[in-house]
Structures are given as structure tokens and as C-alpha cells.
Amino acid sequence: MLVDGVRLLVLGMGMVFAFLLLLYGCVLLLGQLMARIPLPETISITSSRIKPPVVPRSSASEGEVIAVISAAVREYRDRDR
């Protein structure tokens, strides 16, 4: 019975090893294949065509924002109790 277990162990590990070798070979083959295929030229975009993102301005002062954030954190922590 122990011999059968060892035989099954060797067979299973051999199958995994064979699969990993096959996977390694496929990755190498695809790497070489992709190296031979020329990449398309990249299109450069000039900075004059790119508009900066619009950030909305808040009418609240910095102190008000801190107070609102503090109240939200306190409410969140109190809700879990």
C-alpha cells in the first residue's frame, strides 16, 4: 500500500512538473514571437491639445471642511458601537 502511495505521488508530481515545463516553453515561445512582431508607432500628443482637469472650487473655508470631516468620522465611529 505504501508503494502504491509513493507511485501515485511520483506520478502526480511528474505530471505537475511536465505541465510547468510545457507552460514555461509556451511563455518563452510567445516571448520570442512577440519580439519579432514590430510594435506600431506611438502617437505623440502635444501638450497644447491637453486641457488640465477642472477642479471645482469650494466656498467653504478650510476650518469648515475640517469640521465636516471630523463630524463624519465621529458619526462613522459612533455607528459601529
Buried (B, 14 or more C-beta within 10 A) or exposed (E): EEEEEEEEEEEEEEEEEEEEEEEEEEEEEEEEEEEEEEEEEEEEEEEEEEEEEEEEEEEEEEEEEEEEEEEEEEEEEEEEE
